[in-house]
Amino acid sequence: AGATLVLRQEAMLQSMPRFLTACEDLDITILDLPTAFWHELAFSLATDQAKLPKRIHTVIIGGEAALPERVTRWQAAVGNQVTLLNTYGPSEATVVVTAATLNFGYTDDKEIPIGHLLPGLSAAVLDRNREPIAFGQTGELYLLGPTLACGYLGRPDLTAERFVPLNAFPGSPRAYRTGDRVRLCSDGQLI
């Protein structure tokens, strides 16, 4: 698409203002950040310790749960000028599996969604018997699809524990058992 990938340098991490100045100097338009780093960015913007460069139009976060309080601070500081995508995906599924656009209107007490599945990927939310749950209930997230890892190198025991057949589904497809608890909403979004 004509874009350039810019990897961060150590000097960029000395402070949030320094990081954002480097982003501005490099004409960065999209940031892909670990959630913990983004939490610090959201705090810095909300407390006027830093200013987001005007050219940034999309920020992608992932790696851990986004704190509702930081989403609220981000929205107060940035509004809807920048698209904020919250992503989820373990390495065993070749990283990103879901994405949610965090639109304006989140409050400190609202749960932050991990979103809808990306095209070509599948998931199931199951109870402890590996049976599908009803919409609105909470269960364990299982991932399916062509991006799953083959298993853990030299760890057949762990591979057998985490990569399991789903016998309740046609053809007993192989799935990765994430261990993460989610709720499936009626619109297909995961929280």
N, C-alpha and C positions, 0 to 999 in steps of 0.2 A: 504493500500500500504506500510505499515511499517513505515510511517512517524510519527513524534510527533508534536502535536500542542503546540506551545509556546506562551503564552500570555505575552504581554509586562508588565513590572513593572514600577512604577513611576520613579525609579532611571535611567531607560533607556532614559527618556525624558529630562534629564538635559541639554544635548547638543547632536548635531548630531554625533560627534566623539564617545561620550559615547554610544549612541544607536548602532552604527555600531560595536564598540568593543564588546558589549554584543551579537550582532548577530553572530560575529565571534566566541566568546567564547562558544556559544550555538550551533554552527554548523548549523545555519539557512541556508536553501537553497532556500526558497520561502518566499517573503514578500508580505503581503496583507495590503496595507496602504490607509488611507484616502488621497485623492488627495492633500489637503492642506498641509499635512505633507510631501508627496512626492515632492511637489513644493520646500519645504525647503531642502529636501535631494538633489534634482537635483541642486539647487543653491550651496550647500555645496560641492558637488563633482566637479562642474564646476569651482569653485573658489579655489580648492585644500585645502579646510578646513577640508575635510574628505575623506576617501578612502573606497570604497565598498569591503566587504570581497569577496575573490575569490570563495567561495562555493555558493554564491547566483547566481542562474541561471534564476530565474523568479521573476518579480515584478508585482503585480496586484494593480491597482489603481482604485478608484471610489468614488463617493459621491458628486462630483461637476465637472465642466468642467476643463479639463487639459489645461493649458496655452501653446500656441504654442511655446513661448519663452523658457519655461522650458523644453519642449520636445526637442527643439533644443540643449539646454545646456546639457541635459541628454545624448543625442546621441553623442555630442562632447566629453563628459567625459567617457562614457561607451561603445560607439559603438554598435555593435551587439552581444557583449559577453553575454548580459542578455536580455531575452525576456521581453518586457514591454507590459502588457495587460491593455488597458483602458476599464473599464466596466461601464455599466449603468443599473440602476434598482431601482425603488422606493420600499419602504417597502410594499406598497399595492400589489405588484407583487411578494412578497416574495424575495425581494432583487435583485439579478443580473438577467438581461434579455438579455443583449447584451454584446459582447466583441469584441474589435479590437486589433490586434497585431500592435503595432506602430513600424514599420520597419524603418531602417535608411533612411534618405532623407527628413525629414520634415524641413520646414523653418518657420521663425517667422510669415510669412503671410499665411501659409497653415492651413486650418481648420482641427481640430483634430476629427477623426471619433469616434463614440461610437460603431460602428461595426455591426456585423451580429447577428441575433437572436440565442440564444442557442437552442439546440435540444428540440423539444416538445412544444415550445412556439410560439406564433403568435403575429403579430402587424399589425396595419394599420396606414397609414399616410393619414389624411383626411382634407378636407377643412372645412370652417365654417358651411356648410350644412351637414356635416358628409358623404361626398361623397369622394371616393378615388381620389387622385391627380395623375398626370402624373409623371414619373421618372424625377428627376432633379428639381421638384418644392418643395416648402416648405409648410408644413402643421402641424397640431397637431398630436402628437403621441398617439395612443390608443393601449393598451396592452390587449391581449386575452390569454386564456389558463387556465389550471388546477391549476396554482400557484396563481391565483388572490385571494385576501382576500375576505371574505364575505361582508365586508363593515366596517363602523366605529361604534364601540360600543356606543350605546346610542345616535347616531347622524343619524337618518333616513333621515333627510333633506340633509346632506352632502353626505351620501351614494347614495341617488337618483341623486344627481348632478354629482358625479364623476364615479359611476358605472352605465353605460348606455347600452341599447340595440342598436346594430348597425343594423337598419332596412334596410339598403342598401345591407346587406349581407344575404345569404341564412340562414334561421333559426333564424335570428336576434340575433346573439350571444351577450352575455354580455361582455362588455369591460371596462377597466379602462381608464378614460380620464386623461392623465398625465398633461396636460397644457403645456407641453414642445413642442417647435417648432423644427422640424427636416426636413432634406431633404433626400429623398430616392434616392439612386443612382441606376443605371441600374443593377449593380451587387448584389443588395440587401443590401448593406451596408448603414447604417444610419449615417448622419453627422449633 
